[in-house]
Amino acid sequence: MIVHAARRAIFIGLVAGIAGWHLSLVGLIPAFAQRRLVGNTLTLSYALLVALLALAAYATGRRYPGAVQRIPWGVLSALVSSLMLFLLALLVTHLNLRQIFLNATPELARVLTFGGGASATGLIRLLVIGLLTGLFAGGLSALPRPWGRVIVSAALMTLLLGLLRDVLGPLLPQVVTSFLYGTAGLSLAGALVAFLLAAVLFTLRWSLRAKAVTARATAAVPATLRQPVTQALLLLILASVPLWAGLFLSNVADFVGFYILMGLGLNLVLGFAGLLDLGYVAFFAVGAYTMAVLTSPEVGQRFTLDFWVALPIAIVTTVLAGLLVGLPVLRMRGDYLAIATLGFGEIVRLLVLSDWLKPYLGGAQGVTRIARPSIASWRIDSPQEFYLLVLLSCLFAWFLSVRLRDSRLGRSWFAIREDEHVAQAMGINRVTAKLSAFAIGASFGGLSG
């Protein structure tokens, strides 16, 4: 029994060591050596190596029933993995492996031994870290599962906060940023506080989930009441984004809104009507360039329109483009329809970038000095202000999609999607339904553009 358990622990340790060799020689470990997570000591490379040792110890320990057996065998696996990492450090130091493995550098040996190098110091450091990691992971496997999840989730959340320092730093208040982060990553005090807060939050989350399951079994909240409340809270959170999001996040949210509009339009064409339109992005370009041509005072534009006047014209133009695409492909289905619509998208791209239309569309440079929308004296210019317009457009498109789904036209689309011939036999006009799908879907793409 003991021999079998030892063989299993050694085998898992060898597998983890080979995984460490692979991560090191492909360049992942040396690439993250300068990415500090906590203070000036814990880097992303060190975190990956410790996680590898912990996984080996946990995978070994979880096979046994009690802590008395889990911890020793988990420690053995972690120590075997540590010896494998030290062996790679020795090979990298004393053999020239760079002719085959470009990342087998002396710097890799230093990282693998946690700064000790291929010496007795490096071996001692690896064995001590392997011992501590094995004790921790083996003890973690002996804890009740909810507590283990809390500890692991809190640790991962803390490391994620350190990894996202450059992103979260400008967004958080200055007081919070100066406390949480140091010069390179999380400060020691910030990491400890973040770990404790994350542990408390995950503990509350799982306890509330357990209570919610019990409450749902006894007296569930009616869905007719729960759904509107959830939607109202979600809408409130979305509407508050400009209040707390900075310039970068607001700009990202704007582009997310554009893609949501395009996705809703494509869902009408592909999801509802079953028409595989691979050139749908062309409607985005048609709407964008129509709006730019009508509102920009660049050379070649004889007149300019206000944003709100040009908006319906651009949408109507994309609707006409959708009809022009839909008419030739009415009898096509499947792959043939996909290739035909893909060709339309390529035609639009080539026309926009061509020298023939460069005096009007700007060629590769595009059209600049496009008019900004304004409401009375309020000029919508910044990404935070533009976000509200994008949010309203997405809500309008979502509302229209829901209404169309439950309408007679929507049921016609579903019937055509399932079986076109049966739908026609039931009295559904295929021409009208397909052209409506192309036109309405194109209008969503044009609105996004």
N, C-alpha and C positions, 0 to 999 in steps of 0.2 A: 504493500500500500504506500509506504513512504517513498520507495523507489519510483513507483508510478507517478506520484505527486511531484517528485523532484524532476522527473523527465518532462512532465507537462509544464512545470514552471520554467525550466530551462528552455524548452521549445518556444514558449510564448516570448520569453526574453530575447531569444535569437531572432524571432520574427520582427519584434519591435526594433532590434538593433539593425536588421537589414533595411527596415523602413527608414531608420535614421540615416543609414548610408545613402539610400536613394535620395532623400530630401537634401542631403548635403552635396552630393556629387552633381545633381541637376541644378544646383545654384540657389535653392530656396533658403537654406540656412545662412549662407554668407550674404545673401541679398538683404535680409532683414536684420543684419547684425547691428546696424546703426539706428534702427527704429526703436527708440526708447519708449517704454510703456509706463514704468513707475520709477521715478528718480533717474539717476544716472547709471543704475545697475541692471535692472530688469529690462532687457530688450525683447523684441518679438522673437528673435532666434532662440534666446534662452527659454522663453515661454513655450515655444514649440518643442524644444528638447525635453523640458520638464513634463509637458503634457504627454509626450511619447512614453516616458518612463511611468507616468501615472496610469496611462491606459494599459500598459503591460501588467502592472501590479493589480489594477482593478479587474482586468480580464482573468487573471489567475485566481485572485481571492474570491471572486463571486461564485466559483464552482464548489466552494466548501461551505458547510452549514454554520460554523461558529467562528468568532473572532480569533480564537486560539489557533485555528488552522489557516484562516484567511490572511492574517497579517504576516506570518513567517514566509509562506509561499509567495505572497505578493512582493515582499522584500527581496526574495531570491530572484524573481523575474526582473525587478528593477535593477538589481546589481548586475545581472547578466547583460542587460541592455547597456548599462554604463560601461562594462568591459568591452562590449562591441564598439561603442563610440570611441573609447580610448584606443582600441586597435586601429580604427580608421585614422585617428590622429597620428599614431606612430607611422603608419604606411605613408600618409601624406608628407610627414616630416622627413623620413629617411629614404623614400623612393620618389623618383620623378614620374608622377602620374599625369602631369599636365599635357602630355602628348595625346592622351586619350580623354582625360577628364579635365576640362579647362578650369573648373572650380576647385581643384585639389591644390590649394595654396597653403602656405604657412598660416595665413590668417584664418583659414577654415579649421586648422588644428587648434588654434587659440580659442576659437568660438566653441568647438566641440568639448573642450575641457574647461569651459567657463573661465577662461583667462589664464589657466595654469600652464598651458602648453603640453607638449609630449614629454613630460618629465614626471618625477615622483609627486610633485605638487599637483599637477593636473590629474594624476591617477587618484590621489587622496581626495581632491575636490569632487571628482566624478563619483567616487564610492560614497562619500558623505551625502552628496545630493541624492544619489540613488537610494541610499538607506532612508533618508528623511522622506523622500517621495514615496517609497514603498510603504513606510509606516503610515503615511497620510492616506494613500489610496487604499491600502488594506483596511485601515480603520474606517474609511468612508464606505467601503463595501459592506462592513459589518453594521453600519447604522441603519435605522429604518429608512425605507426608500424616500418618503417625503423630505426628511432632513437632508439626505444626500443630494436630492434635487435642489433644495434651497442653497446649499453650500456651493455646488457646482454652478448654478445659475448666477448667483451673486458674484462668484469669481470671474465668470465669463463677462458679466456686465461691467465689472470694474476694468478688466482688460480692454473691453470695447471703448470705454470712456477714455482710456489712455491712448488708444489707437486713433480715435477721432478728435484728438486735441486741436488740430488745425481747423477742423470744421466747427466744432462746438465752441471753441474759444471766442471767436468774434460774436457769437450769438448770445452767449450767457452774459449776465451782468458782470461788471468789472470786479466787484467784490467776490463773487462766486468763482470767477476765473482765476483770480490771484490766489484764492485758497486751494482750489482743486489742483491747479497745474503749476508746475515749476518751469524751469528753463527748457526742459526737453519733453517730459511726460507728466504723469500725475505725481504730485508730491506725496510723501509717505503719509502725512496726515490726511490729505485728500483721498488717497487710495483706501485708507482705513475707514473713513467716513462713508465713502461711496460703497464699500463692501457691506458695511453695517446697514445702510439705508436700503441697498438692494436686497439684502437678506430679509429685512423687515417687510419690504414690499412683496417679495415672493411668498413669504410666509402668510401674509394677509390674503394674497391672491388665492393660494390653494385652500386656505381655510374658508374663505368666502365661496369658493367654488364648491366645496363640500357642503356648505350650508345651503347654497343655491340648489344643488341637486336634491337635497332633502326637502327644501321648501317647494320645489317644483313637483315633487311626488305627492305632497300633501295638498297644497293650495296654489296651483299655478296661476300666474298673472295672465289674464286673457290676451291673446295675440293682437286683438283689435286695439288694445290699450298700449301694449308694450311696443309695437312697431312704430306708431306715430311719435312716441316719446323718444325712441332711439333716433329716428330720423331728425327730429327737432334738435337733439343734442349734437348730432353730427353736423347739421347745417350751421349751428351756432359756432362750433369749433372751426369749420371751414371759413365762415365769415370773419372770424377773429384773426385769421392768419396775418393780414397786413399790420396788425397792432403789435405783434411780437416777432415777426419774421424780418430779417434784414434784407438787404438788396439782393444778395445771392439767392437765398431761399425763395424770395418772391419771384425772382426771374425763373428759377426752376419750376415753381408752382404754375407760372404762366404757361410754360412749355408743356407741362403735364396736362393742363387744361386744353391746350391745342390738340394734343394727341387723344384726349378723351373725346373731344368733338369728332375727330376723324374716326375713332373707334366706334362711336355710336352710329355714324353714317355707314361705315362698313358693315356694322352689325345688321342694319336694315337690308343691305344688298346681299350679304353672304349668309347671315344668321337667319333672317326671316324668309327671304325669297330663295335662298340657296344658289345664288348667282356668284360664281367664283371670279371676282373682279381683282386681278393682280395689278391693274393700272389705276387703282383708286386714288393714289397719291397725286395723280395728274389734276384732279379736281381741286386739290389744295393749291397747286401751282396756278391754276386758272383763276381761282378766287383771289389769291395774293397779288398776282400781276394785274388783274383787272382793277383792284383797289388802288394799287400803286400808280397805274397809268392815269386813273381818273383824279387822283388827289395830289400828285407830285407836280411841281412847277418846273421840272427839268426841261432841258432842251428837247424839242420835238413834241411837247405837249401844248396844244393850242389853247386849252382851257383846263381849269381845275375846279373840282367840286368839293363841297364840304364832306366830311367823313360820313355823316349820317345820311346824306343824299347818295353818296357813292356805294354805301353798304348794300341796299336792296338791289342796286344795279349789278353789283358783283355777284350776289346770290342768284339773281335771274340768269346771269351769264353762265354760271356753273350748272344751273338747271338745264339750260339749252345744251351745254356740253354733255351733260348726262344723257339727254335725249339723242344727241348725235352719236354717242357711243352705243346706246341701247338699240337703235334702229337696225344697224347692220348685223347685230349678233343675236337677234330675237330667236332664231332657230338653232343657235349653238348651245351646247351644254358641256359640262365637265372640262376636260383638258383643252378642247378647242376654244371654248369661251375664255379660259384662263390665258391662252396664248394670244388671242385677239385683243383682249383688254390690256395685256402686258405690252403689246405693240403700240396701243394708243398712248400708254404712259411714256414709252420711249420717244414717240413722235413729239409729244409735248415738251419733253426734256431737250431734244435736239433743236426744236424751234426756238425755245427760250434762249438757248446758248448760241444760236447761230448768228453770223454776221449780217444776215439778211434782215433780221428784226432788231439788230443792235441799236439803231437810232431811236427805237421806241421802247425796247425792253432792257437796254443796257448791256446785253450780252452776259458775259461771266460776272461782270461787276454788279449787275442788277440795277434796280431803281432806288434812288435815295431821296431824301427830303420828303418822305411820305407824311401826309397830314395826320395830326393826332386828334383823337376825338375830344370833344368838349361839350359840357352841359352847362348852359348859361355862361357864367363867368368861371366855372371850374374846368380847367384844362387837365385832361387825363394824360399825364406824361411819364410818371415814374412807374416802375414795375409793381409797386404796392397798390397804386391806384388802378393800374390796368388789370390787376388780379380780380378786382370786383366785377369788371366787365366780362372777363373770361368766366368767372363763376356763374354769373347770370346767364351767359350763353350756354354753358354746360347744363344748368338747371332747366333752361327752356328746351334744349335738345333732348334731355332725359324725359321730361314731361311729354314731349311730342312722341317720343319713341314708345312710351308706355301706352299712350292713347291709341297710337297706330297699331300696337300689338293686339289690343282688345277690340279693334274695329273690324268692319267687314273686309276692308282692304288687307288688314293684317292676316286675317284668316285665309284670304285668298293667297297671300304669299306663302303661308304655311302649307297650304294644299299643293301649290306648285312645287315647293321644296320637296315634299314627300313623293309625289307622283304627278308629273305634268300632264300626262294623258288622261288620267282619272280626273284631275281637276278640270280639264277642258270638257270632259264628258259630263261633269256635274254642272256645267253652265258658266264656268269662270272664264273670263276673257283674258287669255294669256298675254296678249299684246299690251293691253291697258295695265295689267298688274306688273308686268316686267318693266315697262317704261316708267311707271310710277316709282318702282323701287330704285331704278337708276337715277331718276330725277331728284327724288327726295334725299337719297343717299348722297348724291353729288352736292346738294344744297348744304348739307352738314359739313362736307369737306371744304366747300367754298367759304362757309362762315368761319371755319377754323383758319383758312388762309388769310 
